[in-house]
Amino acid sequence: MLNIKKLSLLIAAFSIAVPAFAQDMRCGNNLIQGDQIQPLLKEQVLEMCGEPTEKDYDRWFYQDQHKILVFNGNDELDHIEDAAIPE
């Protein structure tokens, strides 16, 4: 039987392991969402948000917004994640 301390540690470990998804990001006057009915293409994101701080092919990092945009194999925006903020 798990005691409260072990259960708390298990829950904490699980919550850290699961990435937090923030489904929107503001670029100027535009609000982009990772769960749109018609996903945005990489070119459209570039037009609205400009060049990302860092690119890893299907993962684009925007430092100012602390967001990572994740694209699928068709260059469509799949989802948006919160990026870890360095301490």
Stockholm file with secondary structure:
# STOCKHOLM 1.0

chainA/1-87         MLNIKKLSLLIAAFSIAVPAFAQDMRCGNNLIQGDQIQPLLKEQVLEMCGEPTEKDYDRWFYQDQHKILVFNGNDELDHIEDAAIPE
#=GR chainA/1-87 SS CCCHHHHHHHHHHHHHHSCCBCCEEEETTEEEETTCSSCCBHHHHHHHHCSCSEEETTEEEETTTTEEEEECTTSBEEEEEECCCCC
#=GC SS_cons        CCCHHHHHHHHHHHHHHSCCBCCEEEETTEEEETTCSSCCBHHHHHHHHCSCSEEETTEEEETTTTEEEEECTTSBEEEEEECCCCC
//
